[in-house]
Amino acid sequence: MLSSPLEQSILGRAREKGILTVEVHDLRDWAVGRHRQIDDYPFGGGAGMVLKPEPIFECYEAVRSMEPSRPIDEFIYMTPDGAVLDQGMVHRVSMLGRIVVLAGHYKGVDQRVRDELVTREISIGDYVLSGGELPALVLVDAVARVLPGVLGDASSALTDSFQDGLLDAPSFTRPAEYRGLDVPEVLRSGDHARIDAWRDEQRIAKTKSRRPDLLDDDRAAASRSAGDGDEPTD
């Protein structure tokens, strides 16, 4: 599940350039017994299986020993009950040198792992997936985008949604007219000051309409003064 996305597109190019290093480890390599079991029934009963502590501790210690001169800055556990990932958190994680990401599974992980190893718990939203592999990929992809040199156009990441707390403005490309639908004149004007102002207005209006929780007091006031009820142009 993890190998193919890590080898393609932006992530693949980042790894080829040596900007980003990602190593995937299978916990079964540190499991014991004939069946190399990494999960077991929960003490006290209940539905589901829990990831065992032994393979996780031993995997972590093995990874740490691979580069003993480089400390592990964060041990991140992807879990539905973690702090919800946002762009600010992405930037903070991108500043770290070496991290371990544990993809949760089954009914979760033995609490001793969370108490002793995990330094940060992250969720990608208020819903539950079959495993933590996809959330781990989401984190890696989001972090990779903001690393210097990863994107061909460095300004692209600066205009992403959430980059400064606002959603992105509408985007248009050629043709200028299609089936009677025209690209806004301001975007074809060549007047970059007008274009920037238009995009700022659109970003605030879209954020107000769809994610008002992202607006601070100053932006909310600016949005109200621009006209209540205005919808962004999509």
N, C-alpha and C positions, 0 to 999 in steps of 0.2 A: 504493500500500500504506500509506503514512504519513498521507495527507491525511485520510481518513475518521475514523480513531480519534482524531486530534488535534482534530477538530471536535465530538466527542460527549462526553456524560457529564461526568465530573469534569474531564478535560483541556479540553474545550470551554468549560466554565464558568470555569475558571481563566484561560483566554486572554481570554474576554469581559470578565472583571473587571480585566484588566491585571496580574494577579498573576504570570502566566507568559507569556513570549513565546517562541514556537518558530517558526523559519524553516527550511524544507526547501530544500536546494540540490541540483541535479542536476549531478554532475561532468561530464556531457557538455557542459554550457554552457562549460566551460573546456578541452574537448578540441579538438585540431586535426585537420585532414585531412577528406577528403570523408565518411568514415564516423564521424567524431567518436569514435574508438576510445579507451576508457579502460583497456583491459587488453592484455596482450601475453604471449607465451610466456616462461617463465623461462630465464634464462641457465643453462647447464649441463644443460639438458634436464629432463625430468620431466613428469608429468601436470598438467593444470590450467593456468589463466591467472592472472596476477598484476596487480593494479591498478597502473597506471603512476604515477610520481611527479609528472609535470608538472601534470596537472589538479588534483591534491590540493593541491600547493603554491600554485598560482595561485588556487584557490578559497579557501583559507585566507587568503591575503593580501588577496583582495577582501572577504571577510567582516570581516577585521580593520579594513580601511579604511572600512567603512560607519559605524563609530562609533569614530573614532580616539581619542577621549577616554576610552573604556572599554576597558581591557585585557582580553584573553582570559585567564581564570584557569586553565583547563584545556583541553587538547586530548585528548579521550577516544577511544580506539579500541576498538570492540567486537570481541573476538576470543576464540575458544575457549581460547587459552593465556594469557589474562589472569587477574588476581586475581578470585576468585568474588565476585559482588555479594552483600552482606549488608546488614542494616538499618543497621549502623554506617556503612558506606560511603555508603549513601543519605543519611544525615544530613550527612556531611561534604560531599558534593557539593551538597546543598541550601543550604549556607552560601555557596557561590560565587555571584558576580554574573553571570558570562558564561562559557559553556562552548561548545566545539565538540565534536560527537559524530560520529565517522566510522564508518559502517556498513561493515564488511568484506564482501568478496564473493570469489567464485571461490576461488583458492588463497591468498588473503591479499593483502597490500599490499607494495609495494617497501620493503625494509628501511630505505632512506634516509628515508622518511616517519616510520617509527617512531623512528629515531635523532634526527632533527632537529626534528620537530614534536610528536609524541605525548608527553604528560606522564603519562598514566595509561592502563593497558590493563585492560579489564573483561570478564569472562565471566559468563554467567548460568547456567552449569552445565557438567558434563562430558559434553557431547554436541555434535554439529555440525549446524547449520542451513544452508539454502541461501544465506542472506545475513545481514547484520547489522542489517537493518531492524527485525525483530521484537525482538532484544535492545535496540536503541536505544529502541524504544517502551517496553519493560519499564523501562528506566532512567528515562525521562522520566516515566512514570506513577508509579513509586515515589517519585521526588523530588517530584513535584507534590503527592502526598498529605500530605507533611509540611510544606508551605509554609503559613504562617499565612494564614487566610482562605479556603483552598481548600475544605475540607470544611465542610458546614453545621453539623455538631457537632464542635467542635475536639477533644472527648474521644475521638471515634471512632478517630482515628489513634493515640492514646495506648494504646488497648487492642488494637491489631493484634498478630498474632503477630510475634515477634522484636523487638518494640518495646523490651523490656527483657531480651532474651535468652531468652525463653520462648515456647512456642507458646500460642495463645489457648485460653481455656476454651470448653467447649461452649455453644452458643447455642440458646435456645428461644423460640418465640412462640406466640400463640394459634392453636388452642384449647388449653386446659390438658390435655385428654385427647383422644386420637385413636386409634381402633382398639385401645383397651386400653393405649395407651402414654401414661404420665403425665409431665408436666413435674415435675422434682424439687421437693419441697415447699419446700425452702429458698428457691428462687427466687420462690415465691409468698408468702413469709412477710412481706415488707415490712421485714425486719430487715437493714438494709444492712451491718452489721458481720458477721453470719453469711454473707450473700451474698458479701461480699468475701473472707472466709476460705475459703468453699467454692470460689470461683473460683481463688484462689491454689493451693489443694490440687490442683484439677483441672489447672491449668496445669503445675505441677511434675510431676504424675503422667504427663500426656500427653507432656511433654518427655522425661522419663525413659524412657518406653516407645518413643517414636518418634525422638527426636533427643537421645540421651544426651550427644552431643558438645557440646551447648550448655550443659550444666550445669557450673557451677564447683564447687569442692570443698565450699563451704558449702551450696549448694543440693542437691548430691548427698547430703550427710549428712542434710539435712532430709528429703529424699525417702526415704532408707533408714529413718529413724526413723518415717516415716509408715506404713511397712509395705511390705516388698519384695513384688513380684509384683502389687500392686494395679494394676488397669487403670483409666484415666479413664472417666468416664461420657460416652458419645457419644449 
